[in-house]
Amino acid sequence: MSNVPQYFATSPGGFEGLLAGELAAMGAESVSEQRGGVRFSGGLEVAYRACLWSRVANRVLLPVAQFDAADGDALYAGARAVDWAALMQPGMTIAVDFGGLRPAVEHTHYGSLRVKDAVVDAFRDATGARPDVDVEGAGFRINAHQVGEDVTLAVDLSGGSLHRRGYRRAGVAAPLKENLAAGILLRADWPAIAARGGGFVDPFCGSGTLLVEAALMAGDVAPGLLRPQWGFAGWRGHDPALWQGLLDEAQARRDRGLPSLPAIVGYDQDTRAVRTALASVEAAGLVGRVHVERRELADAEPPRRGRGAGLVATNPPYGERIGSDRSLLPLYARLGELLRSRFPGWSAMVLNGAGLEIGLKPERSWMVRNGPIKCRLERFAIREEDTGAGAEEAASLANRVRKNHRRLKSWLKQSGVSCYRLYDADVPEFALAVDYYRTLEDGPWLHVQEYAPPATVDAQDAARRLRAAVAALPDATGVAPGQIAFKVRQRQKGRQQYQRQAQTGRFHTVMDGDARALVNFTDYLDTGLFLDHRPVRQWIGANATGGAFLNLFAYTGMATVHAALGGALTTTSVDLSGTYLDWTRRNLEANGHGEGPAHRLVRADCLSWLREAARRRAETYELILLDPPSFSNSKRMQDTLDIQRDHPELIALAAQLLTDDGLLIFSTNRRRFRLDAGALGGLRVEDRSDWSIPPDFQRNRGIHRCWFIRR
């Protein structure tokens, strides 16, 4: 049997081949790819080089025992039989990592405890001293791996995962591990690109991991050079002189390599991300060699310094599950357009966790994991002749958007309207609703909703057209790409209509006539301002003077705001959602009217509240707005609400709260709704639907129905 030491280096899934290539280049022998890592053999120098220089490995392990264990007792006995005193320096703290594949000892914490107890007992019996446990900073780490009943115990020479290079600052979240970033760069053949003088750009640089790894790789800097602690330091086989020699060699290579770095640039629109990336660059000793700045995606560009084509490598945002967030499709489409227009001749690597196409065909892709998330790692060769698919169709969309704006221009100028529908599926190929909002904080935004295509439409064709639309809208409207919010509009079922779309908490202020309105473009299906109800809100503002106003299903309370600004003596807003009532309160405050006796906010199921209010008849109102959802089954409601079924009762109850000359405005956006006039005996009903549809919604006159109802 050979006396050459045998080792096992673990790696991220899908990168075993890269790790095998690294180890072979370091002089390792008998290199063999395994699931989750690579087996190899060689002298101590090879193991040290793997620890210091491997950019892909997680750990470098020295196996010391192998045995079968069907349960915890057998696991303890097998670990107890190892001569740990011959392996571990005295005075060391220890830690045990336990894992495996369908292990007989299923509970990993229990397995690590049993191995730890065995090691402590064996060492105490041999030396009389009991080693302490230090889970985070142990001087001697033991790795226990069980496959079925087969257990392998190993000394962790790396002393913890090698992805912790030492430049990550404490408390900084890192969605991309350093060795995964290095694997991405190796897949892209970045060392060869850098050697030719090609530059590097990451347009979503985040915490700067890809930037730092690209610089370390191009500068021939050992990734472990900054690590303060190693597992082999507590191992009796450690050779300090040999290790110091390798450190000296690595330092010399760093000193030679860093001055010749190519241009490496990172951009991010998030100021906090930029600060984090700069901190990583500084900790890695790369200040002045890696450039980071805040820029929107649309403003990313190749560095001015560089020789020939370079590499774009990036980890764009994505949801928790692959393909889970179609709202990111415009972002990925803009990324594809950016690569096509600004980086022809370059290579690109995209860690695609959203499962969305960018409009370019990858020359190769791999399935990898970023933590728990399955991602596609896609490599692109961006050719000069690449043109965006659907350019002709996109031109037709842009022309229609411009035509619509010209048609509305005179009305917009006369009315002073600054938030309006600009496009509503006018071109059959582009089933979108595009709303324009001029915010007081940062100018125009577009709120774009895609009507979910029917099953008969090819999904790839729909995605291609949508990418073309996203590319066309900025030029057609003058709105910056970073200020276009995108959502999928489809029929909401059950409680889906109440679910948040995102969690940004970012609000903007717009003008709705004379009223200020807080809108949110990202977190909810709607923005908080129904543009098609503009005439109704304005009418309420002009006719609420001196009376009491009741807003049922108040939503974000903008009708209440108009009534308050119009001189209503009191307003009452009823809604079941605490979120919407808080939004109403904020809208009132933005217009100089705080919640109080004059402006009452009531959290209640509107139907139940109406029944009780009609029974008591303690209050009456000169003006009531009743604008319920088409359907609701909120868990806080006593019953479900179906507007087609329940509207006669709702209207009859609300009418009982009217003064003798009062007016009830009833509105619904339910398609194919039919008003049951026969069930509304004793009430005068006037259909005001045509009047209530504003000019920007004339193409979609079925957007809602509206009636004036009097006793």
C-alpha positions in Angstrom: 0.0 0.0 0.0 1.3 3.5 -0.9 2.5 5.7 1.9 1.6 8.8 -0.1 -1.0 10.8 2.0 -4.6 10.8 0.6 -6.8 13.9 0.8 -10.3 15.0 -0.1 -11.2 18.5 -1.1 -14.8 19.5 -1.1 -16.3 22.0 -3.5 -19.6 23.6 -4.5 -21.8 21.3 -6.6 -21.1 21.5 -10.3 -17.5 22.7 -9.8 -15.7 19.4 -9.1 -14.1 19.5 -12.6 -12.7 23.0 -12.0 -11.3 21.9 -8.6 -9.7 18.8 -10.1 -7.9 21.0 -12.7 -6.7 23.3 -9.9 -5.3 20.4 -7.9 -3.6 18.7 -10.9 -1.9 22.1 -11.7 -0.5 22.2 -8.1 1.1 18.8 -8.5 -1.5 16.6 -7.0 -1.5 12.9 -8.0 -4.3 10.4 -8.4 -6.8 13.2 -8.9 -10.3 11.8 -9.0 -13.6 13.7 -9.2 -16.3 12.5 -6.7 -19.7 13.8 -5.9 -19.2 17.0 -3.9 -15.4 17.1 -4.2 -12.1 15.6 -5.4 -9.9 12.9 -4.1 -6.1 13.3 -4.6 -2.8 12.3 -3.1 0.6 14.0 -2.7 3.0 15.3 -0.2 2.3 17.9 2.5 3.3 20.7 0.2 0.4 19.7 -2.2 -2.1 19.9 0.7 -0.7 23.2 1.8 -0.9 24.6 -1.7 -4.5 23.4 -2.0 -5.4 25.3 1.2 -3.6 28.4 0.1 -4.2 28.5 -3.6 -7.5 26.7 -4.4 -10.1 29.3 -5.5 -12.9 26.7 -5.7 -12.5 24.3 -2.8 -14.5 24.6 0.4 -12.3 22.4 2.6 -9.1 20.3 2.4 -9.5 17.1 4.5 -7.0 14.5 5.6 -8.9 11.3 6.3 -7.7 9.4 9.4 -10.3 6.7 10.0 -13.1 4.8 8.3 -15.6 2.5 9.9 -19.3 1.4 10.0 -21.7 2.9 12.5 -25.4 2.0 12.5 -26.2 4.2 15.5 -24.8 6.8 17.9 -23.1 4.3 20.1 -21.2 2.7 17.2 -20.3 6.2 16.0 -18.8 7.0 19.4 -16.9 3.7 19.5 -15.4 4.1 16.1 -14.3 7.7 16.8 -13.0 6.7 20.3 -10.7 4.1 18.7 -8.7 6.8 16.9 -5.4 8.0 18.5 -6.3 11.7 18.7 -3.4 12.5 20.9 -1.1 11.5 18.0 -3.0 13.9 15.7 -3.7 17.0 17.8 -1.4 19.4 19.4 -2.0 19.8 23.2 -3.9 22.8 24.3 -6.1 23.0 21.2 -9.8 23.8 21.2 -11.8 21.5 19.0 -15.0 21.4 16.9 -16.7 18.7 14.9 -18.7 19.1 11.7 -21.0 16.2 11.0 -22.9 15.6 7.7 -23.5 13.0 5.0 -25.7 11.4 2.5 -28.7 9.5 4.0 -26.6 8.9 7.1 -27.6 6.2 9.6 -27.2 8.8 12.3 -29.8 11.2 10.9 -29.5 14.1 13.4 -26.4 16.0 12.5 -26.1 17.8 15.9 -26.4 14.5 17.7 -23.8 13.0 15.4 -21.3 15.8 16.0 -21.9 15.5 19.8 -21.1 11.8 19.8 -17.9 12.3 17.8 -16.9 15.2 20.0 -17.4 13.1 23.2 -15.3 10.3 21.8 -12.5 12.7 20.8 -12.5 14.4 24.2 -12.6 11.1 26.1 -9.8 9.6 24.0 -7.5 12.6 24.3 -8.1 12.9 28.1 -7.3 9.2 28.6 -4.1 9.6 26.6 -2.8 12.9 28.0 -4.8 13.6 31.2 -6.0 16.9 29.7 -9.5 17.5 28.3 -9.7 19.7 25.2 -12.3 22.5 25.2 -14.9 23.0 22.5 -15.0 26.2 20.4 -17.5 25.8 17.5 -16.5 29.0 15.7 -12.7 29.5 16.4 -11.5 26.0 17.1 -7.8 25.3 16.6 -8.4 21.8 15.5 -11.5 20.9 13.4 -12.7 17.4 12.7 -14.9 16.5 9.8 -17.2 13.5 10.1 -19.0 12.3 7.0 -21.4 9.4 6.9 -22.9 7.7 3.8 -25.4 5.2 4.9 -23.5 3.5 7.7 -20.1 4.2 6.3 -18.3 6.9 8.4 -15.1 8.8 7.4 -13.3 10.9 10.0 -10.9 13.5 8.8 -8.7 16.4 10.0 -9.9 19.6 8.5 -6.6 21.1 7.3 -8.3 24.3 6.1 -9.9 24.9 9.5 -13.3 26.0 8.2 -14.6 26.8 4.7 -12.0 28.2 2.3 -14.6 30.6 0.9 -13.9 32.8 3.9 -10.9 34.6 2.3 -10.5 37.2 5.1 -11.6 40.3 3.2 -15.3 40.1 4.1 -16.1 42.5 6.9 -18.1 41.2 9.9 -21.8 41.8 9.6 -21.8 42.2 5.8 -24.3 40.0 4.0 -22.8 38.1 1.1 -25.4 36.5 -1.2 -22.5 35.1 -3.4 -19.8 33.0 -1.8 -16.3 33.8 -2.8 -15.5 30.3 -4.2 -18.7 30.3 -6.2 -17.7 33.7 -7.6 -14.2 32.2 -8.5 -15.8 29.2 -10.2 -17.9 31.6 -12.3 -14.8 33.5 -13.4 -12.9 30.2 -14.2 -15.9 29.0 -16.3 -15.5 32.3 -18.2 -11.8 31.8 -18.8 -11.2 35.1 -17.0 -7.4 34.4 -16.4 -6.8 34.2 -20.2 -8.9 37.3 -20.8 -7.1 39.2 -18.1 -3.7 38.1 -19.5 -4.6 39.6 -22.9 -5.4 42.9 -21.1 -9.2 42.7 -21.3 -11.2 44.6 -18.7 -13.8 43.3 -16.3 -17.2 44.8 -15.4 -19.9 43.8 -13.0 -23.1 46.0 -13.4 -24.7 44.5 -10.3 -21.6 44.4 -8.1 -23.5 44.1 -4.7 -20.9 43.4 -2.0 -18.1 43.3 -4.5 -17.3 39.6 -4.4 -16.9 39.1 -8.1 -14.8 42.2 -8.3 -12.4 41.1 -5.6 -12.1 37.5 -6.9 -11.5 38.8 -10.4 -8.6 41.0 -9.1 -7.1 38.2 -7.0 -7.2 35.9 -10.0 -5.8 38.4 -12.5 -3.1 39.5 -10.0 -1.9 36.0 -9.2 -2.9 36.6 -5.6 -3.4 33.4 -3.4 -7.0 33.5 -2.2 -5.9 32.3 1.2 -3.2 34.9 1.8 -5.4 37.0 4.1 -6.8 34.1 6.2 -5.8 34.5 9.8 -6.3 30.9 11.0 -5.7 27.4 9.6 -6.8 24.0 10.8 -3.4 22.4 10.2 -1.9 24.8 12.9 -3.3 22.5 15.6 -2.2 19.3 13.8 0.9 17.4 14.9 1.9 16.9 11.3 2.2 20.6 10.6 5.6 21.8 9.2 5.8 25.6 10.0 8.9 26.1 7.9 7.4 24.5 4.8 4.2 26.6 5.2 6.2 29.8 5.7 8.1 29.2 2.5 4.8 28.9 0.6 3.5 32.1 2.2 6.7 33.9 1.2 6.4 32.6 -2.4 2.7 33.7 -2.5 3.6 37.2 -1.3 6.2 37.5 -3.9 3.8 36.5 -6.6 1.3 39.0 -5.3 3.8 41.8 -5.5 4.7 40.9 -9.1 1.1 40.4 -10.2 -1.0 43.3 -8.8 0.8 46.1 -10.6 -0.3 44.6 -14.0 -4.0 44.3 -13.2 -6.4 45.1 -16.1 -9.3 47.5 -15.5 -11.8 46.1 -13.1 -15.0 48.1 -12.6 -18.1 47.5 -10.5 -21.4 49.4 -10.6 -24.6 49.2 -8.5 -27.6 51.5 -8.1 -27.7 50.9 -4.4 -25.6 53.2 -2.4 -25.3 50.8 0.5 -24.1 48.0 -1.8 -21.4 50.4 -3.2 -20.2 51.2 0.3 -20.1 47.4 1.1 -18.1 46.7 -2.1 -15.6 49.5 -1.3 -15.1 48.0 2.1 -14.4 44.6 0.6 -12.0 46.1 -1.9 -10.1 48.0 0.9 -9.9 44.9 3.1 -8.5 42.9 0.2 -5.7 45.5 -0.3 -7.0 46.5 -3.7 -7.7 50.2 -3.2 -6.8 52.1 -6.4 -6.8 48.9 -8.4 -10.6 48.1 -8.4 -13.0 50.9 -9.2 -16.6 50.9 -7.8 -19.3 53.6 -8.3 -23.0 54.1 -8.0 -24.6 53.8 -11.4 -27.9 52.6 -12.8 -27.8 49.6 -15.1 -28.5 51.7 -18.2 -25.3 53.7 -17.5 -22.9 50.8 -17.1 -20.1 50.9 -19.7 -16.8 49.3 -20.5 -13.8 50.8 -18.8 -11.8 53.3 -20.9 -8.6 51.6 -20.0 -8.0 48.1 -21.5 -6.8 46.2 -24.5 -9.5 44.5 -26.5 -12.6 42.6 -25.4 -13.1 41.8 -21.8 -15.6 40.1 -19.5 -18.9 41.1 -18.0 -19.7 38.8 -15.0 -22.7 39.4 -12.8 -25.2 38.0 -10.3 -28.4 40.0 -11.0 -31.3 40.1 -8.5 -33.7 37.1 -8.3 -36.4 35.7 -6.2 -36.3 32.8 -3.8 -37.2 30.2 -6.4 -36.0 29.9 -10.0 -38.5 31.5 -12.3 -40.5 32.8 -9.4 -40.5 36.6 -10.1 -41.6 37.7 -13.6 -41.5 41.3 -12.4 -37.7 41.0 -12.9 -38.1 40.3 -16.6 -37.6 44.0 -17.6 -34.4 44.0 -15.6 -33.1 40.9 -17.3 -34.2 42.3 -20.7 -32.4 45.6 -20.0 -29.3 43.6 -19.1 -29.4 41.8 -22.4 -29.9 45.1 -24.2 -27.0 46.6 -22.3 -24.7 43.7 -23.3 -25.7 43.9 -26.9 -25.4 47.6 -27.3 -22.4 48.5 -25.0 -20.2 45.3 -24.9 -20.1 43.8 -28.5 -17.1 41.5 -28.8 -17.0 40.8 -25.0 -17.8 37.7 -23.1 -20.4 37.6 -20.4 -21.3 35.3 -17.5 -24.7 35.6 -15.8 -25.7 33.7 -12.7 -29.4 33.5 -13.6 -31.4 32.6 -10.5 -34.7 34.0 -11.9 -34.8 31.6 -14.8 -35.5 34.6 -17.2 -34.0 35.1 -20.6 -32.0 38.2 -21.4 -32.6 38.0 -25.1 -29.2 36.6 -26.0 -28.6 32.9 -26.7 -26.0 31.4 -24.3 -23.2 29.4 -25.9 -23.2 27.2 -22.8 -24.9 26.9 -19.5 -24.5 24.9 -16.2 -26.9 24.2 -13.3 -25.3 25.4 -10.1 -26.5 26.3 -6.6 -26.1 29.7 -4.9 -26.9 28.6 -1.3 -30.3 26.9 -1.5 -31.3 28.4 -4.8 -30.8 26.5 -8.1 -29.4 28.8 -10.8 -28.4 28.7 -14.4 -24.9 29.9 -15.0 -24.9 31.1 -18.6 -22.0 32.1 -20.8 -22.5 34.4 -23.7 -20.3 35.5 -26.6 -21.6 38.9 -27.5 -21.2 39.3 -31.3 -21.1 42.6 -33.2 -23.9 41.4 -35.4 -26.3 40.6 -32.6 -29.5 42.6 -32.9 -32.4 42.3 -30.6 -35.1 40.0 -31.6 -38.5 41.7 -32.1 -36.9 45.1 -33.1 -39.6 45.7 -35.7 -42.4 44.8 -33.4 -40.9 47.1 -30.7 -40.9 49.9 -33.2 -44.6 49.5 -33.7 -45.2 49.7 -29.9 -43.0 52.8 -29.6 -44.9 54.5 -32.5 -48.2 53.7 -30.8 -47.1 55.0 -27.5 -45.9 58.3 -29.1 -49.2 58.5 -31.0 -51.2 58.1 -27.9 -49.2 60.8 -26.1 -49.8 63.2 -29.0 -53.5 62.5 -28.8 -53.7 63.2 -25.1 -51.3 66.1 -25.1 -53.9 68.9 -25.4 -56.1 67.4 -22.8 -53.2 66.8 -20.4 -52.2 70.5 -20.8 -55.7 71.8 -20.1 -56.5 69.4 -17.3 -53.2 69.5 -15.5 -53.3 65.7 -15.2 -49.8 64.3 -14.4 -50.7 60.6 -13.9 -52.5 58.8 -16.7 -52.8 55.7 -18.9 -50.5 55.9 -21.9 -51.1 52.6 -23.5 -53.6 49.7 -23.0 -52.9 46.7 -25.3 -53.4 48.9 -28.4 -51.0 46.7 -30.5 -52.2 43.1 -30.2 -48.7 41.7 -29.9 -48.1 43.7 -26.8 -50.7 43.0 -24.1 -49.5 45.6 -21.7 -51.1 48.5 -19.7 -48.6 51.4 -19.4 -49.3 54.1 -16.8 -47.3 57.3 -16.6 -46.7 58.9 -13.2 -44.9 62.2 -12.7 -43.5 62.0 -9.1 -42.5 65.1 -7.1 -39.3 63.4 -5.9 -37.6 62.0 -9.0 -39.7 62.8 -12.0 -41.5 60.3 -14.3 -42.1 56.7 -13.7 -43.8 54.0 -15.7 -46.0 51.4 -14.1 -46.2 48.5 -16.7 -48.6 45.6 -16.3 -48.5 42.6 -18.5 -51.8 40.9 -19.1 -51.0 37.2 -18.7 -51.0 35.7 -22.2 -53.5 32.9 -22.9 -52.3 29.3 -23.2 -52.6 29.5 -27.0 -49.7 32.0 -27.1 -46.3 30.5 -27.2 -44.5 31.4 -24.0 -41.2 32.1 -25.8 -42.9 34.5 -28.3 -44.6 36.3 -25.4 -41.3 36.7 -23.5 -39.5 37.8 -26.7 -42.1 40.5 -27.3 -42.0 41.6 -23.7 -38.2 42.0 -23.9 -38.7 44.1 -27.0 -41.3 46.2 -25.3 -39.1 46.8 -22.3 -36.3 47.9 -24.6 -38.6 50.3 -26.5 -40.4 52.1 -23.7 -37.6 54.2 -22.3 -36.9 55.9 -25.7 -40.6 56.1 -26.5 -41.5 57.8 -23.2 -38.3 59.5 -22.0 -38.5 57.5 -18.7 -35.3 56.1 -17.4 -35.1 52.3 -17.5 -34.5 52.2 -13.7 -37.9 54.0 -13.2 -40.0 51.4 -14.9 -41.9 49.0 -12.6 -43.2 45.8 -14.1 -45.9 43.4 -12.9 -48.0 40.6 -14.3 -51.7 41.3 -14.3 -53.8 38.2 -14.0 -57.0 37.1 -12.4 -56.5 37.0 -8.7 -57.9 34.1 -6.8 -58.6 33.7 -3.1 -56.3 35.7 -1.0 -53.8 36.4 -3.8 -55.3 39.8 -4.3 -54.1 40.8 -0.8 -50.5 39.5 -1.1 -47.6 41.8 -1.4 -45.6 41.7 -4.6 -42.4 43.0 -2.9 -41.1 44.6 0.3 -39.4 47.8 -0.7 -41.6 50.1 1.4 -40.7 52.9 -1.1 -43.4 55.5 -1.7 -43.5 58.4 -4.1 -45.7 61.6 -4.1 -47.8 62.5 -7.1 -50.5 65.1 -7.7 -54.1 63.8 -8.2 -55.7 67.1 -9.2 -55.2 69.4 -6.2 -54.4 66.5 -3.9 -51.1 64.9 -3.0 -51.2 61.1 -3.3 -48.7 58.5 -2.0 -48.1 55.8 -4.5 -46.0 52.6 -4.4 -44.9 51.1 -7.7 -43.4 47.8 -6.5 -44.9 46.4 -3.4 -48.6 45.8 -4.4 -50.5 44.8 -7.5 -51.8 48.3 -7.8 -50.0 51.6 -7.0 -52.5 53.0 -4.5 -54.2 55.3 -7.0 -56.9 54.1 -9.5 -56.3 56.4 -12.5 -59.6 55.5 -14.1 -61.6 56.8 -11.1 -60.1 60.3 -11.5 -63.4 62.0 -12.6 -65.3 60.5 -9.6 -62.7 61.7 -7.1 -62.7 65.2 -8.7 -66.5 65.3 -8.6 -66.5 64.3 -4.9 -64.0 67.1 -4.2 -66.2 69.7 -5.9 -69.5 68.5 -4.2 -68.6 67.5 -0.7 -68.6 71.0 0.7 -70.4 71.3 4.1 -71.5 67.7 4.3 -70.6 64.3 5.8 -68.8 61.9 3.5 -68.6 58.1 3.8 -66.0 56.1 1.9 -66.8 52.4 2.0 -64.0 50.0 0.9 -61.8 53.1 1.2 -58.6 51.5 -0.2 -55.9 54.2 0.2 -58.5 56.9 0.9 -57.9 59.3 -2.0 -61.6 59.9 -2.4 -61.6 60.8 1.3 -58.7 63.2 0.7 -60.6 65.0 -2.1 -63.7 65.3 0.1 -61.6 66.8 2.9 -59.9 69.2 0.5 -63.3 70.1 -0.9 -64.7 71.2 2.4 -66.5 68.2 3.8 -67.3 68.7 7.5 -66.6 65.1 8.4 -65.3 62.0 6.6 -65.5 58.4 7.6 -63.4 55.8 5.8 -64.1 52.1 6.3 -61.8 49.3 5.2 -60.8 45.9 6.5 -57.1 46.3 5.8 -54.9 47.9 8.3 -52.3 48.5 5.6 -54.8 50.5 3.5 -56.1 52.5 6.5 -52.6 53.5 7.4 -52.1 54.5 3.8 -55.3 56.6 4.0 -54.0 58.2 7.2 -50.7 59.1 5.5 -52.5 60.5 2.5 -54.7 62.7 4.7 -51.6 63.9 6.6 -49.8 64.7 3.3 -52.7 67.0 2.5 -52.9 68.7 5.9 -55.7 66.6 7.4 -54.8 64.3 10.3 -56.9 61.5 11.6 -59.3 62.7 14.3 -63.0 63.4 15.0 -63.4 65.2 11.7 -61.7 62.4 9.7 -62.5 59.0 11.2 -60.8 55.7 10.1 -62.7 52.5 10.8 -61.2 49.1 10.4 -64.1 46.7 9.8 -65.7 44.4 7.3 -67.8 46.9 5.3 -70.8 44.6 4.9 -71.0 43.9 8.6 -70.3 47.5 9.5 -73.1 48.6 7.1 -75.6 46.2 8.6 -74.9 47.5 12.1 -74.9 51.2 11.0 -78.2 50.7 9.1 -79.7 49.1 12.2 -78.6 52.0 14.5 -79.0 54.8 11.9 -77.1 57.0 14.3 -75.4 58.8 11.5 -76.4 59.9 8.0 -74.3 61.2 5.1 -74.8 63.6 2.3 -72.4 61.7 0.1 -71.4 58.1 0.1 -68.9 56.3 -2.2 -69.4 52.5 -2.5 -66.6 51.0 -4.6 -66.2 47.3 -3.4 -63.8 44.7 -4.9 -65.4 42.1 -7.2 -64.7 39.3 -4.8 -63.2 39.0 -1.4 -62.7 36.2 1.1 -60.3 37.8 3.5 -59.8 35.7 6.6 -60.9 38.7 8.7 -64.4 38.7 7.1 -67.4 36.9 8.5 -68.5 36.0 5.0 -67.2 36.0 1.5 -68.1 39.0 -0.7 -69.3 38.5 -4.3 -70.3 41.9 -5.8 -72.7 40.4 -8.4 -74.5 38.5 -5.7 -74.2 41.0 -2.8 -74.6 44.4 -4.5 -78.4 44.8 -3.9 -77.9 44.4 -0.1 -74.8 46.6 -0.1 -76.6 49.4 -2.0 -79.8 49.1 0.0 -77.9 49.3 3.3 -75.8 52.2 2.2 -78.9 54.1 0.9 -80.4 53.9 4.4 -77.5 56.0 5.6 -78.2 58.8 3.1 -79.8 62.1 4.1 -83.0 62.8 2.2 -81.2 64.7 -0.5 -78.0 62.6 -0.3 -76.2 60.8 -3.1 -74.7 57.3 -3.2 -72.0 56.7 -5.9 -71.7 53.0 -6.7 -68.9 51.7 -8.8 -67.5 48.3 -9.8 -64.8 47.1 -12.1 -66.2 43.6 -12.4 -66.4 42.4 -16.0 -69.9 41.5 -17.3 -71.5 43.0 -14.2 -75.3 43.4 -14.3 -77.0 45.8 -12.0 -80.1 44.2 -10.5 -82.4 47.2 -10.8 -85.4 45.2 -9.8 -83.9 44.6 -6.4 -83.4 48.3 -5.8 -87.1 49.3 -5.6 -87.6 52.8 -4.2 -84.2 54.1 -5.3 -83.5 56.3 -8.3 -80.6 54.9 -10.3 -78.7 56.9 -13.0 -76.0 55.2 -15.1 -73.0 57.6 -15.2 -70.5 55.2 -16.6 -69.8 57.1 -19.8 -69.3 60.3 -17.8 -66.9 58.5 -15.4 -64.5 57.2 -18.0 -61.6 59.7 -18.5 -60.1 60.4 -21.9 -57.0 58.3 -21.2 -59.2 55.2 -20.8 -61.5 55.7 -23.8 -60.1 52.7 -25.5 -61.1 50.5 -22.6 -64.5 51.8 -21.7 -65.3 48.6 -19.8 -62.6 49.5 -17.2 -65.5 50.2 -14.7 -69.2 51.0 -14.3 -70.6 53.8 -12.3 -74.1 54.8 -11.0 -75.5 57.8 -9.1 -78.2 56.5 -6.7 -80.7 58.6 -4.7 -83.5 57.7 -2.3 
